[in-house]
Amino acid sequence: MSLSFGKTPFGKAHGNSKDDKSVDIDRAVRKIKTAYEKCAEQYGTKLFNLGAFEERYRGALAGKLNLNAFLHAEIIVLEELKKRVEGEKERGERRYQYSDAADRIIEKNLERVKKYRSIDFHPDAEVETRHLLGAAADFYDRIWQRCAPLLKTLRRKELADFVEKIENDFAYFVIPFRGSYSRSVDDYVLVLSRKNPKDNERAAVNFIRYGGILLNNCLKAMIDGLNASHRGIEPQNPRPLLERSKEILSRLIEDFRLQDIRGY
C-alpha cells in the first residue's frame, strides 16, 4: 500500500483556485485515515490507532504547525511502521512508538531549516516561514545580485526576460516596501492579525509556496545560464560563480523540502 499523494503530500503544488491547497490537505488527511483503517483491520488498532492520528492532527491545527511538514512526517512514519510490522509478523507483534517517531522526523526537518537566519516579523508566524524569509533574503543579497547581471550578459532574450521576472518576484517576497518588511510579509501579517487558525495555516502554506516557486525559478535560471554559456564565448566566464551558486541554492531548496514546488 502506497501513501503517495502526487508530487507532494497534497498533490500538485499549484492551482488556479485559492482554496486548492485546503482541498488537497483535506484529501491527504482522508487518504491517511483510510490507510489507518485498512492497516487496523489487518494488524490491529494497537499499532494503527486512527483516533491517535486524529488527536495529533487536531493538535497540529491548534498549535499552528506547518501541515505540510506534519502530514509529510505522518506519511513517512506510517509507511515505515507498516514495513516493520510486515517484517516482524513471523517473530510476533512488536510495539512501536508512532507519535515519537513522527515527532523526531518533524524535529529533524526543523533542524535543517534552523540553520538559516530567522526574520522574526510576527510572533504567530510559523517557524519555517521566518527562516525561509531569512534564507531567501540572504540568498538575494549575497548570491542572486551577483548572478543576475552575469545571466543578463549571456545575451539570451528569453533568459533575460526570465531574470527580470525573478527580480520582480524578489521585490514582492524579500525587499522591504514602505516599512521594515516586504509586501509578502505584510500580506501574511494581515491574515495573522485576524486570529483565524485555518486562515493562518493557509497563509503560511501560500507564503512557503511562493518562496518555493521563486527559489526554484532561480535554480532554473542558473541551469539555463550554464547551458547557454556552452554555446558562446562571453566577455567573462560565468560558469564558476553559477556552479557554486547552483550548489548552494540546491541545498537550500532541499533543506526546506521545496523540490516539488515548480516554478511558472
Stockholm file with secondary structure:
# STOCKHOLM 1.0

chainA/1-264         MSLSFGKTPFGKAHGNSKDDKSVDIDRAVRKIKTAYEKCAEQYGTKLFNLGAFEERYRGALAGKLNLNAFLHAEIIVLEELKKRVEGEKERGERRYQYSDAADRIIEKNLERVKKYRSIDFHPDAEVETRHLLGAAADFYDRIWQRCAPLLKTLRRKELADFVEKIENDFAYFVIPFRGSYSRSVDDYVLVLSRKNPKDNERAAVNFIRYGGILLNNCLKAMIDGLNASHRGIEPQNPRPLLERSKEILSRLIEDFRLQDIRGY
#=GR chainA/1-264 SS CCCCCTTBTTBCSCCSSTTHHHHHHHHHHHHHHHHHHHHHHHHCTTTSCHHHHHHHHHHHHHTTCCHHHHHHHHHHHHHHHHHHHHHHGGGCCCCCCHHHHHHHHHHHHHHHHTTSCCCCCCTTSCHHHHHHHHHHHHHIIIIIHHHHHHHHTTCCHHHHHHHHHHHHHHHHHTSCCSSSSCHHHHHHHHHHTTTCHHHHHHHHHHHHHHHHHHHHHHHHHHHHHHHHHTTSCCSSCCHHHHHHHHHHHHHHHHHTTCTTCCCC
#=GC SS_cons         CCCCCTTBTTBCSCCSSTTHHHHHHHHHHHHHHHHHHHHHHHHCTTTSCHHHHHHHHHHHHHTTCCHHHHHHHHHHHHHHHHHHHHHHGGGCCCCCCHHHHHHHHHHHHHHHHTTSCCCCCCTTSCHHHHHHHHHHHHHIIIIIHHHHHHHHTTCCHHHHHHHHHHHHHHHHHTSCCSSSSCHHHHHHHHHHTTTCHHHHHHHHHHHHHHHHHHHHHHHHHHHHHHHHHTTSCCSSCCHHHHHHHHHHHHHHHHHTTCTTCCCC
//
